[in-house]
Every structure is written in C-alpha cells, then in structure tokens.
Amino acid sequence: MQKRIAIVFSLLLLSAAGMAQIPTAGNVFLGYSYNRGSSGISDTGNLNGWEGSVEGKFLPFVGLVADFSAQYGKLGNPATGVNASTRVQSYLFGPRVSFSAGKFRPFAHVLIGAAHLHESSIFIDNSGTDFADAIGGGIDYHLIPRVAWRVQADALQTRFHGGRQDDARISTGLVVRF
C-alpha cells in the first residue's frame, strides 16, 4: 500500500513539475513587414507583406520566439531588364531578451531557421528553400492593458542560389500579451 501511495505521489509531483515548464507569459505579434531584399538572381528591391510571431517567456527577461513572415513584390535584374514576381517566406526560431521600462519594452533576438523563395517571370520560374537567420530587435509601446504597438528591425540573412543575401526587414503592428 505504501508503495502505491509513493508511486501516486511521485506521479503527481512529476506532473506538477512538468506543468511548471509551460510558459505562463508571453505575447503574440501580427503586423506589416517591409523587406529591402534580393534573391541572388534579381537585383535588390522592395517587398511588402506581413510578419507574425509568438513568444513564450520561460524566465522574466528571456523567451523563446517562433517568427513567420512573407513579403511579396517585384525584383528586377538590370542586366536583362526583366522584373520577376517574388515571394520570400521565412520561418525562424530563437531566444529573445527584453525588459520593461515604463510604457516601453525594448527587446533583442537572434533567430535561425529557413526561408523559401519563389520567383517567376516570362523567363524564369524559380523556387528554393534554404537556411536563414535574423538578428535584430525593437521596442513595444504599451497602449492599453495587454495591448502594445511594436516597431522591429532585423538584419535578415538568406542563402539562396548558393550565395548570401543580406536584407533589411522592418515590421510594425499590434502585440497582445498573455
């Protein structure tokens, strides 16, 4: 009987410890995103789209982030004079550090993952997925309880077509804290 009680107690203790590992604080971001980027084949151009992220805090100043974005537009190649319809999607994950200072919450992050590129024109139909990373940060401004406005900038690096593309990605939008 004591053995059963010890087993039940141990299971309850382990399940409580497991629940303590689930983040109880964090935020969800969704907003507009601008990417000054290139594809490795086309010249640099302007891409517009969206960015969304989910952050779960596991320490007061440190959280884990899942960041997804997609930007669309036309990138031109000056050598051929052809503009290609371009879509760049990124799927990035990593740590973020932040702290509160009044109504402001500055943050910095290092994210790694993958990016997918699709280009099409009358001469090319090209797509590929490769490694990507983003180093950057931003600031949240507290508007009302649990809602803030975010401005964020990242150095987004992709590796399409065997080369390296260094893009600037700027995003802004609403943050909901939980």
Secondary structure, 3 states (H helix, E strand, C coil): CHHHHHHHHHHHHHHHHHHHCCCCEEEEEEEEEEEEECCCCCCCEEEEEEEEEEEEEEECCEEEEEEEEEEEEEEEECCCCEEEEEEEEEEEEEEEEECCECCEEEEEEEEEEEEEEEEECCCCEEEEEEEEEEEEEEEEEEEECCEEEEEEEEEEEECHHHCCEEEEEEEEEEEEEC
